[in-house]
Amino acid sequence: MTCFLRQSYRDTIDQAVDMFDKIIIRMQADTARELDEQMCQQRKTIKVALSSLRALGEIILDDDIDDVALRPKLFAAVPRDKLQEQVAGLMIGCRGQRNKGPSGGGPSFTAPGCQPVPRRWRAT
């Protein structure tokens, strides 16, 4: 009887360790996927902002445009609201946006349009 109980105890511990290992592997895969999504979102934001910067740079560097006509020409190339969104998106992408997270429990850092990383998966 003692041998049976000892073997059952060992089997139970093995199953618990296997379940814990599967949970850790799943959490790591989910975290990697979320990080990839955030990096993709940041790349999109940066790509759009760089295309706007190129358009604005070409206008600014054009010596044929005088200073008085420069501002209207810039906003004709890239609308003011669109430029404000891009600047805000770059600021959030560079520094991280601090908020309370989806559960309201604690702060999380997110890129625009991305879900926050759950507290249990963040580095401390």
ZINOR-V356398 format. One record per residue. N is the residue number from 0. RES is the residue in three letters. PHI is phi in degrees with one decimal (NA if undefined). OMEGA is omega in degrees with one decimal (NA if undefined). Layout:
# ZINOR-V356398
n->N res->RES phi->PHI omega->OMEGA
n->N res->RES phi->PHI omega->OMEGA
This chain:
# ZINOR-V356398
n->0 res->MET phi->NA omega->179.6
n->1 res->THR phi->-62.9 omega->178.4
n->2 res->CYS phi->-63.2 omega->178.7
n->3 res->PHE phi->-62.8 omega->179.8
n->4 res->LEU phi->-64.3 omega->179.3
n->5 res->ARG phi->-64.6 omega->179.0
n->6 res->GLN phi->-67.3 omega->177.2
n->7 res->SER phi->-62.8 omega->178.2
n->8 res->TYR phi->-62.2 omega->179.0
n->9 res->ARG phi->-63.6 omega->178.4
n->10 res->ASP phi->-63.4 omega->179.4
n->11 res->THR phi->-63.8 omega->177.7
n->12 res->ILE phi->-63.0 omega->178.1
n->13 res->ASP phi->-59.9 omega->179.2
n->14 res->GLN phi->-65.3 omega->179.0
n->15 res->ALA phi->-64.4 omega->178.8
n->16 res->VAL phi->-65.1 omega->178.0
n->17 res->ASP phi->-62.8 omega->178.9
n->18 res->MET phi->-64.2 omega->178.5
n->19 res->PHE phi->-61.8 omega->178.7
n->20 res->ASP phi->-61.6 omega->178.6
n->21 res->LYS phi->-64.2 omega->178.2
n->22 res->ILE phi->-64.1 omega->-179.9
n->23 res->ILE phi->-63.5 omega->179.3
n->24 res->ILE phi->-63.3 omega->179.0
n->25 res->ARG phi->-65.4 omega->178.6
n->26 res->MET phi->-63.3 omega->179.9
n->27 res->GLN phi->-65.8 omega->178.5
n->28 res->ALA phi->-66.0 omega->178.3
n->29 res->ASP phi->-64.5 omega->179.2
n->30 res->THR phi->-65.0 omega->178.2
n->31 res->ALA phi->-62.2 omega->179.0
n->32 res->ARG phi->-64.9 omega->179.3
n->33 res->GLU phi->-64.2 omega->177.8
n->34 res->LEU phi->-65.0 omega->176.9
n->35 res->ASP phi->-61.3 omega->178.3
n->36 res->GLU phi->-63.3 omega->179.2
n->37 res->GLN phi->-66.4 omega->178.8
n->38 res->MET phi->-64.7 omega->177.6
n->39 res->CYS phi->-63.3 omega->178.5
n->40 res->GLN phi->-63.0 omega->178.9
n->41 res->GLN phi->-64.0 omega->178.4
n->42 res->ARG phi->-62.5 omega->177.6
n->43 res->LYS phi->-62.9 omega->179.8
n->44 res->THR phi->-61.4 omega->-179.5
n->45 res->ILE phi->-66.3 omega->180.0
n->46 res->LYS phi->-62.8 omega->179.2
n->47 res->VAL phi->-64.7 omega->-179.5
n->48 res->ALA phi->-65.6 omega->178.9
n->49 res->LEU phi->-67.3 omega->177.3
n->50 res->SER phi->-66.7 omega->175.9
n->51 res->SER phi->-66.6 omega->178.8
n->52 res->LEU phi->-60.9 omega->178.5
n->53 res->ARG phi->-63.3 omega->179.6
n->54 res->ALA phi->-62.3 omega->179.8
n->55 res->LEU phi->-68.2 omega->179.5
n->56 res->GLY phi->-62.6 omega->178.7
n->57 res->GLU phi->-63.3 omega->179.6
n->58 res->ILE phi->-70.0 omega->-178.8
n->59 res->ILE phi->-62.4 omega->-176.5
n->60 res->LEU phi->-80.9 omega->178.7
n->61 res->ASP phi->-76.3 omega->-177.4
n->62 res->ASP phi->-72.4 omega->179.4
n->63 res->ASP phi->-74.4 omega->-179.1
n->64 res->ILE phi->-94.4 omega->179.3
n->65 res->ASP phi->-80.7 omega->-174.2
n->66 res->ASP phi->-61.7 omega->-178.6
n->67 res->VAL phi->-67.8 omega->-178.0
n->68 res->ALA phi->-88.7 omega->-174.5
n->69 res->LEU phi->-65.7 omega->-176.4
n->70 res->ARG phi->-59.0 omega->177.9
n->71 res->PRO phi->-61.3 omega->179.6
n->72 res->LYS phi->-67.4 omega->178.6
n->73 res->LEU phi->-63.3 omega->-179.0
n->74 res->PHE phi->-73.2 omega->173.1
n->75 res->ALA phi->-73.5 omega->179.9
n->76 res->ALA phi->-74.0 omega->178.9
n->77 res->VAL phi->-132.3 omega->-178.4
n->78 res->PRO phi->-56.9 omega->-175.8
n->79 res->ARG phi->-56.2 omega->-178.1
n->80 res->ASP phi->-64.1 omega->178.7
n->81 res->LYS phi->-65.9 omega->178.2
n->82 res->LEU phi->-65.9 omega->177.9
n->83 res->GLN phi->-63.2 omega->177.6
n->84 res->GLU phi->-62.1 omega->-179.1
n->85 res->GLN phi->-66.1 omega->178.8
n->86 res->VAL phi->-63.8 omega->178.4
n->87 res->ALA phi->-62.7 omega->178.9
n->88 res->GLY phi->-63.3 omega->178.2
n->89 res->LEU phi->-70.1 omega->179.4
n->90 res->MET phi->-65.8 omega->178.7
n->91 res->ILE phi->-67.4 omega->-179.3
n->92 res->GLY phi->-64.9 omega->-178.7
n->93 res->CYS phi->-81.3 omega->-173.8
n->94 res->ARG phi->-103.7 omega->-173.3
n->95 res->GLY phi->88.8 omega->-179.7
n->96 res->GLN phi->-104.1 omega->-178.1
n->97 res->ARG phi->-92.5 omega->175.7
n->98 res->ASN phi->-146.0 omega->-176.9
n->99 res->LYS phi->-86.5 omega->-179.0
n->100 res->GLY phi->79.5 omega->-175.0
n->101 res->PRO phi->-67.9 omega->-178.2
n->102 res->SER phi->-89.9 omega->-178.4
n->103 res->GLY phi->78.1 omega->-175.4
n->104 res->GLY phi->-75.5 omega->-175.8
n->105 res->GLY phi->-150.3 omega->-177.7
n->106 res->PRO phi->-69.8 omega->174.2
n->107 res->SER phi->-142.3 omega->-178.5
n->108 res->PHE phi->-114.2 omega->-174.9
n->109 res->THR phi->-133.4 omega->169.5
n->110 res->ALA phi->-88.7 omega->-178.0
n->111 res->PRO phi->-61.2 omega->176.7
n->112 res->GLY phi->80.6 omega->-178.3
n->113 res->CYS phi->-112.2 omega->176.2
n->114 res->GLN phi->-79.8 omega->178.2
n->115 res->PRO phi->-68.5 omega->177.1
n->116 res->VAL phi->-78.8 omega->-179.1
n->117 res->PRO phi->-57.9 omega->-176.1
n->118 res->ARG phi->-55.8 omega->-175.6
n->119 res->ARG phi->-68.5 omega->-178.8
n->120 res->TRP phi->-103.3 omega->-177.8
n->121 res->ARG phi->-85.5 omega->173.9
n->122 res->ALA phi->-70.4 omega->-179.3
n->123 res->THR phi->-90.9 omega->NA
